[in-house]
Amino acid sequence: MTYYQVQELWRYPLNSPGGENLEAVDLGHDSARIHIMTTATLHELGGAYPDGFRPNIIVDRDDDAPFAETKWAGRVIAIGPEVRIRITTTSSTVPGAYGEIEREGRIRLGHSMHVL
């Protein structure tokens, strides 16, 4: 099993150009689709988010290769003791993985994440 650690959490209000960096977030079934990206991918992109590119969860693993998220489609991501996210889509044009909440709960910075 591959383990990651949650490094950043972001919320992007509608019609707002910027995001809010969070220490914790409660995710429920009414939450919008979640965009997850690894730090390796972010570093490969030069450390900056391209326009319109707004990941909600950034995770880290020291020995990870960039774009590891492209292999997560159809899998479930477990974050912390509660949250489960089913990865529904990955893309080569917008790096990262997109998913929907399967099990609600709270995510905090430092929580472990693994691909089931």
LUMMARBA-279817 format. One record per residue (C-alpha): x, y, z. Coordinates in steps of 0.2 Angstrom, whole numbers, plus 2048, in hexadecimal, padded with zeros to 3 digits. Layout:
BEGIN
<pt><u>X</u><v>Y</v><w>Z</w></pt>
...
***
This chain:
BEGIN
<pt><u>800</u><v>800</v><w>800</w></pt>
<pt><u>806</u><v>811</v><w>7FB</w></pt>
<pt><u>806</u><v>81E</v><w>809</w></pt>
<pt><u>805</u><v>831</v><w>807</w></pt>
<pt><u>804</u><v>840</v><w>813</w></pt>
<pt><u>7F7</u><v>84E</v><w>811</w></pt>
<pt><u>802</u><v>85E</v><w>80F</w></pt>
<pt><u>7F5</u><v>86B</v><w>80A</w></pt>
<pt><u>7E2</u><v>86D</v><w>80A</w></pt>
<pt><u>7DA</u><v>87A</v><w>800</w></pt>
<pt><u>7C8</u><v>881</v><w>7FE</w></pt>
<pt><u>7C3</u><v>88C</v><w>7EF</w></pt>
<pt><u>7B3</u><v>896</v><w>7F1</w></pt>
<pt><u>7A9</u><v>898</v><w>7E2</w></pt>
<pt><u>7AD</u><v>8A8</v><w>7D7</w></pt>
<pt><u>7BD</u><v>8AB</v><w>7E1</w></pt>
<pt><u>7CE</u><v>8AB</v><w>7D8</w></pt>
<pt><u>7D7</u><v>8A6</v><w>7E8</w></pt>
<pt><u>7D6</u><v>897</v><w>7F4</w></pt>
<pt><u>7D6</u><v>895</v><w>806</w></pt>
<pt><u>7E4</u><v>88A</v><w>80E</w></pt>
<pt><u>7DD</u><v>87F</v><w>81C</w></pt>
<pt><u>7E3</u><v>875</v><w>82A</w></pt>
<pt><u>7D4</u><v>86A</v><w>82A</w></pt>
<pt><u>7C4</u><v>867</v><w>820</w></pt>
<pt><u>7B4</u><v>85D</v><w>822</w></pt>
<pt><u>7AF</u><v>854</v><w>812</w></pt>
<pt><u>79D</u><v>84E</v><w>80F</w></pt>
<pt><u>793</u><v>847</v><w>801</w></pt>
<pt><u>78E</u><v>858</v><w>7FC</w></pt>
<pt><u>7A0</u><v>85D</v><w>7F9</w></pt>
<pt><u>7A5</u><v>861</v><w>7E8</w></pt>
<pt><u>7B1</u><v>856</v><w>7DE</w></pt>
<pt><u>7C2</u><v>855</v><w>7E7</w></pt>
<pt><u>7D2</u><v>858</v><w>7DD</w></pt>
<pt><u>7E1</u><v>84F</v><w>7E5</w></pt>
<pt><u>7F3</u><v>852</v><w>7DF</w></pt>
<pt><u>805</u><v>84C</v><w>7E5</w></pt>
<pt><u>813</u><v>858</v><w>7EA</w></pt>
<pt><u>81E</u><v>84F</v><w>7DD</w></pt>
<pt><u>811</u><v>854</v><w>7CF</w></pt>
<pt><u>811</u><v>866</v><w>7D6</w></pt>
<pt><u>824</u><v>867</v><w>7D5</w></pt>
<pt><u>824</u><v>860</v><w>7C4</w></pt>
<pt><u>818</u><v>86E</v><w>7BF</w></pt>
<pt><u>825</u><v>87A</v><w>7C6</w></pt>
<pt><u>81D</u><v>87D</v><w>7D7</w></pt>
<pt><u>80F</u><v>888</v><w>7D0</w></pt>
<pt><u>7FD</u><v>884</v><w>7CC</w></pt>
<pt><u>7F8</u><v>888</v><w>7BA</w></pt>
<pt><u>7E9</u><v>893</v><w>7B8</w></pt>
<pt><u>7D9</u><v>88B</v><w>7BC</w></pt>
<pt><u>7E2</u><v>87D</v><w>7C5</w></pt>
<pt><u>7DC</u><v>87B</v><w>7D7</w></pt>
<pt><u>7E0</u><v>86B</v><w>7E0</w></pt>
<pt><u>7D7</u><v>869</v><w>7F1</w></pt>
<pt><u>7E3</u><v>85C</v><w>7F9</w></pt>
<pt><u>7F6</u><v>85B</v><w>7F6</w></pt>
<pt><u>7FE</u><v>84C</v><w>7FD</w></pt>
<pt><u>811</u><v>847</v><w>7FE</w></pt>
<pt><u>81C</u><v>838</v><w>7FE</w></pt>
<pt><u>82E</u><v>83A</v><w>7FD</w></pt>
<pt><u>832</u><v>82D</v><w>7EF</w></pt>
<pt><u>823</u><v>830</v><w>7E4</w></pt>
<pt><u>825</u><v>833</v><w>7D2</w></pt>
<pt><u>81B</u><v>842</v><w>7CA</w></pt>
<pt><u>809</u><v>83E</v><w>7C3</w></pt>
<pt><u>807</u><v>82E</v><w>7CE</w></pt>
<pt><u>7F5</u><v>834</v><w>7CF</w></pt>
<pt><u>7F1</u><v>82F</v><w>7BD</w></pt>
<pt><u>7F1</u><v>81D</v><w>7C4</w></pt>
<pt><u>7E4</u><v>81F</v><w>7D1</w></pt>
<pt><u>7D4</u><v>81F</v><w>7C6</w></pt>
<pt><u>7C7</u><v>813</v><w>7CC</w></pt>
<pt><u>7D0</u><v>811</v><w>7DD</w></pt>
<pt><u>7CB</u><v>817</v><w>7EE</w></pt>
<pt><u>7D6</u><v>823</v><w>7F8</w></pt>
<pt><u>7D5</u><v>822</v><w>80B</w></pt>
<pt><u>7DA</u><v>832</v><w>814</w></pt>
<pt><u>7DC</u><v>832</v><w>827</w></pt>
<pt><u>7D0</u><v>826</v><w>831</w></pt>
<pt><u>7C0</u><v>82B</v><w>829</w></pt>
<pt><u>7C0</u><v>832</v><w>817</w></pt>
<pt><u>7BF</u><v>828</v><w>808</w></pt>
<pt><u>7BF</u><v>82F</v><w>7F6</w></pt>
<pt><u>7BC</u><v>825</v><w>7E6</w></pt>
<pt><u>7C7</u><v>82C</v><w>7D8</w></pt>
<pt><u>7BC</u><v>82D</v><w>7C9</w></pt>
<pt><u>7C7</u><v>837</v><w>7BD</w></pt>
<pt><u>7DA</u><v>83A</v><w>7B9</w></pt>
<pt><u>7E0</u><v>845</v><w>7AB</w></pt>
<pt><u>7F0</u><v>848</v><w>7A2</w></pt>
<pt><u>7EB</u><v>85A</v><w>79E</w></pt>
<pt><u>7E6</u><v>85F</v><w>7B0</w></pt>
<pt><u>7F2</u><v>855</v><w>7BB</w></pt>
<pt><u>7EB</u><v>84D</v><w>7CB</w></pt>
<pt><u>7DD</u><v>842</v><w>7CF</w></pt>
<pt><u>7CA</u><v>846</v><w>7D1</w></pt>
<pt><u>7BF</u><v>83D</v><w>7DD</w></pt>
<pt><u>7AE</u><v>83D</v><w>7E6</w></pt>
<pt><u>7AB</u><v>83A</v><w>7F8</w></pt>
<pt><u>7A7</u><v>828</v><w>7FD</w></pt>
<pt><u>7A8</u><v>82A</v><w>810</w></pt>
<pt><u>7A7</u><v>83B</v><w>819</w></pt>
<pt><u>7B3</u><v>841</v><w>826</w></pt>
<pt><u>7C0</u><v>84E</v><w>82B</w></pt>
<pt><u>7D1</u><v>84F</v><w>823</w></pt>
<pt><u>7E0</u><v>858</v><w>82C</w></pt>
<pt><u>7F1</u><v>85D</v><w>826</w></pt>
<pt><u>7FD</u><v>84F</v><w>82A</w></pt>
<pt><u>7F0</u><v>841</v><w>828</w></pt>
<pt><u>7F6</u><v>832</v><w>81F</w></pt>
<pt><u>7EE</u><v>82E</v><w>80E</w></pt>
<pt><u>7EF</u><v>81D</v><w>805</w></pt>
<pt><u>7E8</u><v>816</v><w>7F5</w></pt>
<pt><u>7DE</u><v>807</v><w>7F8</w></pt>
***
